[in-house]
Amino acid sequence: MCYSAEVYVEYEQYREHFKDVAMDIKAYVKTFWWDRGLNPLANKAPRALFRELLKIGPTDLRENLEEAQLELTGSLQQEINEQQERVDTAQAKLLKKETKAARENIRIGTKNVAKAQRKLDDLRRTEPKGSDFRVFPGVYVPVMLVEDGQKILRPMRYQCRVPRTPSDFDQKYPGTYNARRDSLGGFWKNLFGYHHGLVIATKFYEHVRDEENNNVTLEFKPSTGDVMLIPCLYSHWVDPKGVEPDLWSFAAITDDPLPEVAAAGHDRTVLDIKPEHVEEWLNPDPNNLSALYDIFDDRARPFYEHQEAA
């Protein structure tokens, strides 16, 4: 899950594999409650997560998200109207006189109308598609962990802010959505062996260079059709000054590239553990780290097919 991935974001998907997992409802409400600020439906989590919350979430959260959807729909329609007016005004000017500024306003306005219309159509769409489950660094993903002997799903940001760091740590170190295996005993030592989570993924994406040195995105998925059980480290960051809101966040663990991934041009591969190791991974013994490395060595080993992403 280095750069991006398609993951399970719905509770019912996790229930297919782990019958004893429960939703941390309070965490969902706290994370996705809209309070007239940044609209969570715009860019905070995959679309499929909100689609499920609008069906099975607590009544007050459902009503809140419905209101947020109406607000976002209205703002997108307003953007379309304003940009179309910009185009119409520029076209009227061109009827009188050819100008570079009018041509530029038509170009930019037409582009912005199309962009806002795509977002609006996507917001109104009811049929699911793969992009509804795709995540990128900075967005929230349900992560499975164990607390007090109970498996729970809690939404966390896909980019880990480790404890006892300043709030601008994310800007200084934007690559902390991945935790390299060879750095678990160093940079990640305060989380490895203590705060373990799991994300289920079906595909992952990587940037590589093609033969013409162009940057392309490749989609990798197990040839077996199995899901990937991706081990993660998570953090509950609390601002020591009490100013910034607390943050749950995580990083996916990666290792040296598998042969087929290296041949495709990428230098890391996300780890995929076997189902029989999930309990041990989610209930780590910090005094026996070698057992955790053994889980990595005995990883699941499907062949990762790849193709250029659409």
C-alpha positions in Angstrom: 0.0 0.0 0.0 2.9 2.3 -0.7 1.5 5.1 -2.8 -2.2 4.1 -3.1 -4.4 1.0 -2.7 -8.0 -0.3 -3.0 -8.9 -1.4 0.4 -11.9 -2.6 2.5 -13.5 0.4 4.0 -16.9 -1.1 4.9 -17.7 -2.8 8.2 -19.5 -5.6 6.4 -16.5 -6.4 4.3 -14.4 -6.9 7.5 -17.2 -9.1 8.9 -16.8 -11.5 6.0 -13.3 -12.3 7.3 -13.5 -11.5 11.0 -16.9 -12.2 12.6 -15.9 -10.9 16.0 -14.9 -7.4 14.9 -16.9 -4.4 16.1 -17.1 -0.8 14.9 -15.8 1.9 17.2 -18.9 4.0 16.6 -17.7 6.9 18.8 -14.5 7.2 16.7 -16.5 7.2 13.4 -18.8 10.0 14.7 -15.9 12.0 16.0 -13.9 11.6 12.8 -16.6 12.3 10.2 -18.9 14.7 12.0 -19.4 17.8 9.9 -19.3 21.0 11.8 -19.5 23.6 9.0 -15.8 23.3 8.2 -14.0 21.1 5.7 -16.7 18.9 4.3 -15.7 15.3 5.1 -17.4 14.0 1.9 -15.1 16.1 -0.2 -11.7 14.4 0.5 -11.5 12.9 3.9 -12.2 9.2 3.2 -13.2 6.9 0.3 -16.7 7.2 -1.0 -17.7 3.7 -0.1 -17.1 4.4 3.6 -19.6 7.3 3.6 -22.1 5.2 1.5 -22.1 2.6 4.3 -22.3 5.2 7.1 -25.4 6.7 5.4 -27.0 3.3 5.6 -25.9 1.8 8.9 -24.4 4.7 10.9 -26.0 6.2 14.0 -29.1 8.3 13.3 -27.5 11.6 14.2 -24.4 10.9 12.1 -26.5 9.8 9.1 -28.5 13.1 9.3 -25.3 15.1 9.7 -23.7 13.5 6.6 -26.9 13.9 4.6 -26.8 17.6 5.4 -23.1 17.7 4.5 -23.9 16.1 1.1 -26.6 18.7 0.4 -24.1 21.4 1.3 -21.4 19.9 -1.0 -23.9 19.4 -3.8 -25.0 23.0 -3.6 -21.4 24.4 -3.6 -20.5 22.3 -6.6 -23.6 23.4 -8.5 -22.7 27.0 -7.6 -19.1 26.5 -8.9 -20.5 25.1 -12.2 -22.9 28.1 -12.6 -20.1 30.7 -11.8 -17.6 29.1 -14.2 -20.2 28.7 -17.0 -21.0 32.4 -16.6 -17.3 33.1 -16.9 -17.3 31.2 -20.2 -20.5 32.9 -21.5 -19.1 36.3 -20.7 -15.8 35.6 -22.5 -17.6 34.2 -25.5 -19.7 37.3 -25.7 -16.5 39.4 -25.7 -15.1 37.4 -28.5 -18.0 38.3 -30.7 -16.9 41.9 -30.5 -13.1 41.5 -30.4 -10.6 38.7 -30.4 -8.5 38.8 -27.1 -6.1 36.4 -25.5 -7.7 37.0 -22.1 -11.2 35.9 -23.3 -9.7 32.8 -24.9 -8.0 32.0 -21.6 -11.2 32.5 -19.6 -13.0 30.1 -21.9 -10.3 27.5 -21.6 -10.1 27.7 -17.8 -13.8 28.1 -17.2 -14.6 25.1 -19.4 -12.0 23.0 -17.6 -13.4 24.0 -14.2 -17.0 23.3 -15.2 -16.1 19.8 -16.3 -14.1 19.2 -13.1 -16.9 20.3 -10.9 -19.5 18.4 -12.9 -17.4 15.2 -12.5 -17.4 15.7 -8.8 -21.1 16.4 -8.7 -21.9 13.3 -10.8 -19.7 11.2 -8.6 -21.4 12.5 -5.4 -24.9 11.6 -6.9 -23.8 8.2 -8.2 -25.3 5.2 -6.4 -23.6 2.4 -8.3 -20.2 1.4 -6.7 -16.9 1.4 -8.6 -13.3 0.7 -7.7 -12.4 4.3 -7.0 -14.9 4.3 -4.1 -12.5 2.0 -2.2 -9.2 3.7 -3.2 -7.1 5.5 -0.6 -4.2 7.8 -0.7 -1.9 9.3 2.0 -3.8 11.8 4.1 -7.2 10.2 3.9 -9.0 8.1 6.6 -9.2 4.3 6.4 -10.8 1.8 8.9 -8.0 -0.1 10.6 -8.6 -3.3 12.6 -6.9 -3.4 16.0 -7.4 -5.1 19.4 -8.4 -3.3 22.5 -9.2 -5.1 25.8 -9.3 -8.4 23.9 -11.9 -7.1 21.4 -11.2 -6.6 17.6 -12.5 -3.2 16.6 -12.5 -1.1 13.4 -11.4 2.5 14.0 -10.9 5.2 11.3 -7.3 6.4 11.1 -5.5 8.7 8.8 -3.2 7.0 6.3 0.0 8.8 7.2 1.4 8.2 10.7 2.2 11.0 13.1 4.3 9.3 15.7 3.8 10.2 19.4 5.7 13.1 21.0 6.3 15.0 17.7 5.1 18.5 16.8 1.9 19.0 14.7 4.0 20.1 11.7 5.8 16.7 11.7 3.5 15.7 8.8 4.8 18.5 6.5 8.4 17.8 7.4 8.1 14.0 6.9 5.3 13.3 4.4 6.5 9.8 3.7 5.4 8.3 7.0 2.5 6.5 5.4 4.9 3.6 5.0 7.0 1.9 7.7 10.1 0.1 6.2 10.8 -3.2 7.7 14.5 -2.3 8.2 13.5 0.8 10.2 11.1 -0.9 12.6 13.7 -1.2 15.3 14.8 2.4 14.8 12.4 5.2 13.8 9.3 3.0 14.6 10.6 1.4 17.8 8.0 3.0 20.0 5.1 1.5 17.9 6.6 -1.8 16.7 5.7 -4.5 19.3 3.0 -2.2 20.8 0.5 -0.6 18.5 -0.4 -3.0 15.7 -3.2 -2.8 13.2 -4.4 -4.5 10.0 -5.8 -3.2 6.7 -7.4 -5.5 4.1 -6.5 -4.5 0.5 -7.3 -6.0 -2.9 -4.9 -3.9 -5.0 -2.0 -1.5 -4.6 -0.6 1.1 -6.9 3.0 2.3 -7.5 4.7 5.0 -9.6 7.4 3.7 -11.9 9.4 5.0 -14.9 8.7 3.5 -18.3 11.2 2.9 -21.1 10.9 6.6 -22.2 11.4 7.7 -18.5 7.8 8.8 -18.2 6.1 8.5 -14.8 3.4 5.9 -15.0 1.1 4.3 -12.4 1.0 0.5 -12.2 -1.8 -1.5 -10.5 -0.7 -4.7 -8.7 -3.0 -7.4 -7.5 -2.6 -11.1 -6.4 -3.1 -13.5 -9.3 -4.9 -15.8 -6.9 -7.7 -13.2 -6.3 -7.1 -13.3 -2.6 -7.2 -10.2 -0.4 -4.0 -8.9 1.2 -3.8 -8.7 5.0 -1.5 -5.7 5.4 0.2 -5.2 8.8 0.3 -1.7 10.1 1.6 0.4 12.9 -0.7 3.0 14.4 -0.4 6.0 16.7 -2.7 8.0 18.9 -1.1 11.5 18.8 -2.1 14.0 21.5 -1.0 17.6 21.4 1.0 18.3 24.6 -0.2 21.9 24.4 -3.8 20.9 24.2 -4.4 23.1 21.1 -4.5 20.7 18.2 -7.1 17.9 18.1 -5.9 14.4 18.8 -5.1 12.2 15.8 -5.3 8.5 15.1 -3.0 7.6 12.2 -1.2 4.6 10.7 1.5 3.4 8.4 1.6 0.2 6.3 4.7 -1.9 6.6 6.8 -2.5 3.5 9.8 -4.7 2.7 12.3 -5.2 -0.2 10.6 -5.6 -3.5 9.4 -9.1 -4.6 10.9 -10.2 -7.9 7.9 -9.4 -10.1 7.5 -5.9 -8.4 11.2 -5.1 -8.9 11.0 -6.3 -12.5 8.1 -3.8 -13.0 10.3 -1.0 -11.7 9.5 -0.4 -8.1 11.8 -0.8 -5.1 9.4 -1.7 -2.3 6.5 -4.2 -1.7 3.8 -3.9 0.9 3.8 -6.9 3.3 1.0 -9.4 3.3 0.7 -11.7 6.3 -1.1 -15.1 6.4 -4.5 -15.4 8.1 -3.1 -17.7 10.8 -0.7 -15.0 12.0 -3.4 -12.3 12.4 -4.0 -12.9 16.1 -0.4 -12.9 17.0 0.2 -9.7 15.0 -2.7 -7.9 16.6 -1.6 -9.0 20.1 2.2 -8.4 20.0 4.7 -9.3 22.7 7.2 -6.4 22.8 9.6 -8.8 24.6 9.6 -11.2 21.6 10.1 -9.0 18.5 11.8 -11.9 16.7 8.4 -13.7 16.6 7.0 -10.7 14.7 9.8 -10.7 12.2 9.0 -14.5 11.8 5.5 -13.5 10.7 7.0 -11.3 8.0 9.3 -14.1 6.8 6.4 -16.5 6.6 4.3 -14.0 4.7 1.6 -14.8 2.1 3.3 -15.1 -1.3 0.9 -14.7 -4.2 2.3 -13.6 -7.6 1.4 -9.9 -8.1 0.1 -9.3 -11.6 0.4 -5.8 -12.8 -1.0 -3.5 -15.5 -1.0 0.2 -16.2 -3.7 1.8 -14.1 -6.6 3.4 -15.9 
